[in-house]
Amino acid sequence: MTEIKQHPPETPAEDTSWEAEIQRVGFIRRILMARRWYGADWWFVSISAVMVVGFIVVALFPGLFAPYSPDALVGPRFLAPGQHPEIPILIVPQDSSITSLKDMAAPEGQIQPSIAVVQGVPTAGALNEQAQAIDNQIKNEPEGLRLRPRIERFTSLEETLQAVVDGKAQAAVVQSTEFERVSAQFPTLREGTSITGQTATAGGFILGTNDIGQDVLSRLLWGTRVAIIIGFSASIVALVLGVPLGLLAGFIGGSFDRLLSLVMDSLYAFPGLILAIAITAVLGPSILNVIVAISVLYIPTYYRIVRGQTLSVKEEIYVEAAQSIGARSLEILRLYIFPNVIPSVAIIFSVNVADAILTGAGLSFLGLGLPPTIADWGIDLARGQRFIQTAWWMITFPGLAIMLIVLAFSMMGEGLTEIFNPKLRER
Amino acid sequence: MSPITLIALIVGIPAILLLVYIFVRGSTGLRRYILTRIGLTLPMVFILATLVFFVLRVLPGDPVRSALGPKGTPEMIARIRTQLGLNDPMIVQYGRFLGDMVTLHFGNSLTGGHRPIIDEMSERFPATLELVIPASILALVVGIYGGTLAAARRKKTLDYSLRIYSVVIYSLPIFWLGLMLQLLFGVQLNWLPISGRIDPVIGTTIKHITNLYAVDALITGNWPAFLSVAQHLILPTFTLGLILSGVFVRMTRINVIETLQADYISAARARGIREHVLVYGHALKNAMIPVITLIGLQVAILLAGAVLTETVFSWPGMGSYLVERISARDYTAVQSVITVFALLVALISLAVDVIYSMVDPRVRY
């Protein structure tokens, strides 16, 4: 095929041989060859592609990364990031061999250990339960060990710990933070594990817990799935409807084009979020309805670009040539026009996913669209807003996640634009 | 006179006078353009109205049943349906819907106090205006100045930082920016209030004339109220304004760079005109033309952003009214608010196009 260009290159001195080549290759090769042809940097695309892939992997397997289930109540309420929850831990003398509750088990028939606790605090109950559980677990084992500790109650924290120092009890069980407060007074004592066998510093939550004790990080990771599902499905539906309409309108032209364009322009001008609010309000909350509402908004974006491109490609000589040798309209659309619009569609798609995620988050922030139990960033933000005075971590991290995912997709769109439209590069 | 008519008069009369002036003084081409553009607005309003009607009436879901909830007996549902004319054939309902829209007849709230919706709107609409106008001004100032600065210092650190700014700003969820500003300036530093339009105690002293609190306080010389209004305005204005500014930075930068490469700029440069004058005097003026079109396109983002900003800051405007009414399942109010939004979009885009055609004589049909 000879290249016939309608517009001569603006700066004839420049080497523009790639412009001829670019017309002949497909989508993937354009990305790969962009650097060689006109020095387009694809590091922008690479960075965003790594981020995008990362988000998609998290969205596919949130369970692998999330420490807890998103709905499980796993800790105390309003635990700040990095702060340790109050857990009952074992306090033993420095020279003792005991580190966990299980180590205190004694053979059947021997004297069971005594454990000191503070009177009137719930640790005694927790200790009893845990000892019972361990006992049930080990009593059928061949060693014949049992764990039925005697629980000695003391009136104050100091007295409880003193009892261990004096040897009246083998160990004490107190709240971890309380021991930290007085540990200087009892240099001969050290911390064992918690009564459930964790170390005292375990059980922290990297991003804290929310108002009902769910792990913020786990909800964040599971929220990726919802965001990706909404972003991709809405954009795909919009693409599937918008691209053929744009092709047809641009190709057929006439009153069909004028009418459709008027409808699409009106839809495009209308504030998308408000239309989505109306649609989800009528359809009711469900992820499917959100996808429907958002995809309606983005049909015009594809339509407008594809129509414009079709109009200009239609005038190319090779289309005229195909027409003159009697190619059918459908064939011309499929073979000559459609391949030309793919790059722009790829760019819009990428930007569109970002937009759709933003709109979806906005909808669920308003309390529309998604059922309130689902792990979603917008819902978590709306929930966190009520506790803005106490729990900054509840509103900071989900928003950061939205920003990063939107940044990843829009950066990718930007990078692709640069690769496909080298003329824009210098801007 | 109700505040909403007052505002309509304040905004509407000068707008119409300006339009008439442009029309009378303009060339034949300009006149033809304005007429065609008005002619195109009507189908746009019609299509948007049809869209609203389709979404709210044709899509499945019974508004009356959901408004009444489980306590609605079948008789009550039937009675209200007849009252609202929901049992009529779709085409009759559609005709009545269009008629109501033209006459701005909105009816009463379906749930709650059953207040006339027009009364609610005359309280809510000025609040939205009070938020949207300063936010747009902020966005334009930051956007145009930042964009020109970036273009003038092309490929320098400032240019790169402004480009990063516009990309990051685009990716920020507007409600999150609002929350972060609240957290920083409202909660941590405790400098600014984080919700409402005015301090509730001072609010009782304000006289409601236009319901634009800042204007009302100024007219009546109520300085404490004005101060309170200004304080309450800062965070929402910055939230909405900064989000909008990103696109303007980007567009202004591209256009100024493009204009700076034009021949007449090179000619001016050759005549020894200083770079500063070149950028701000010669290039910016021409670069502004496409930015004006962008203003028209940003109206949609502005209104959608206003809905979220109002919700974050408990700002009693149209957006939060819409969200409130949706949770109250008040479908007549929801329909009215969305219709008003549609009308606004159509009118603003008409206004922007007319101004555009006046600024740039090349635009004609």
Interface residues (C-beta under 8 A of the other chain):
Chain A: L262 V263 D265 S266 L267 Y268 A269 F270 P271 G272 L273 I274 L275 I277 A278 I279 A281 V282 L283 G284 A354 L358 A361 G362 F365 L366 G367 L368 L381 G384 Q385 I388 Q389 W392 I395 T396 P398 G399 I402 M403 L404 V406 L407 S410 M411 E414 R427
Chain B: L40 P43 M44 I47 L48 L51 V52 V55 L56 L59 P60 G61 P63 V167 V168 Y170 S171 L172 P173 I174 F175 W176 L179 M180 Q182 L183 G186 V187 I194 R253 I254 I257 E258 L297 V299 A300 I301 L303 A304 V307 L308 T311 V312 L322 V323 I326 S327 V334 I338 F341 A342 V345 A346 S349
